[in-house]
Amino acid sequence: MKLLPMIVFAFSRAGCLELAESLEPQISFTDGFTKGLIMKFIKQKLQRLDEKDRELPQIKSLSALLVRGIGVHHAGLL
């Protein structure tokens, strides 16, 4: 953890998300307190979306990554 934060570059949209999702599920860069803060933040922001949009696979996938302290950014994100 002493080498964090870390940035990894991928040269495709698909590659960007694949790399993040390929990390072992038990890998997390956040502690319990921080996870709680992230979940609260996500919940607040998702309230701005239509209810059906909150259930989109992309939303669920990215939310799960963010709680673990893993973020992705590519040209296709709004």
C-alpha positions in Angstrom: 0.0 0.0 0.0 3.0 2.3 0.3 3.1 2.6 -3.5 -0.4 3.9 -3.9 -2.0 5.7 -5.6 -1.3 4.0 -8.9 -2.3 4.7 -12.5 -2.4 2.0 -15.1 -2.9 2.9 -18.8 -4.8 0.8 -21.3 -5.2 1.9 -24.9 -8.8 0.8 -25.4 -12.1 1.3 -23.7 -12.7 -2.4 -23.3 -9.2 -2.9 -22.1 -9.6 -0.3 -19.4 -12.6 -1.9 -17.8 -11.2 -5.5 -18.4 -8.1 -4.7 -16.4 -10.0 -3.2 -13.5 -12.5 -6.1 -13.4 -9.7 -8.7 -13.7 -8.3 -7.9 -10.3 -9.1 -10.5 -7.7 -12.4 -9.7 -5.9 -10.7 -9.7 -2.5 -8.3 -7.0 -3.6 -9.4 -3.7 -2.0 -7.5 -0.5 -1.5 -10.0 0.9 1.1 -10.7 0.2 4.7 -14.2 -0.2 6.2 -14.6 3.5 7.0 -13.6 4.6 3.6 -15.9 2.0 2.0 -18.8 3.4 3.9 -18.0 7.0 2.7 -17.8 5.8 -0.9 -21.0 3.9 -0.7 -22.8 6.9 0.8 -21.4 9.1 -2.0 -22.5 6.7 -4.7 -26.0 6.4 -3.2 -26.4 10.2 -3.1 -25.3 10.6 -6.7 -27.4 7.7 -8.0 -30.5 9.4 -6.6 -30.1 11.8 -9.5 -30.7 9.0 -12.0 -34.0 7.4 -13.0 -34.6 4.3 -10.9 -34.2 1.9 -13.9 -30.9 3.5 -14.8 -29.6 2.7 -11.3 -29.8 -0.9 -12.2 -27.7 -0.8 -15.3 -24.8 -3.3 -15.4 -22.3 -0.5 -15.9 -23.5 1.3 -12.8 -23.3 -1.8 -10.7 -19.9 -2.8 -12.0 -18.4 0.7 -11.5 -19.9 1.1 -8.1 -18.4 -2.2 -6.9 -15.0 -1.2 -8.2 -15.2 2.3 -6.6 -16.0 0.8 -3.2 -12.8 -1.2 -3.5 -10.8 1.9 -4.3 -10.5 1.1 -8.0 -11.6 3.7 -10.6 -11.6 3.7 -14.4 -11.7 6.5 -16.8 -12.0 6.4 -20.6 -13.4 8.5 -23.4 -16.7 6.7 -23.3 -17.6 7.7 -19.7 -19.9 10.6 -19.1 
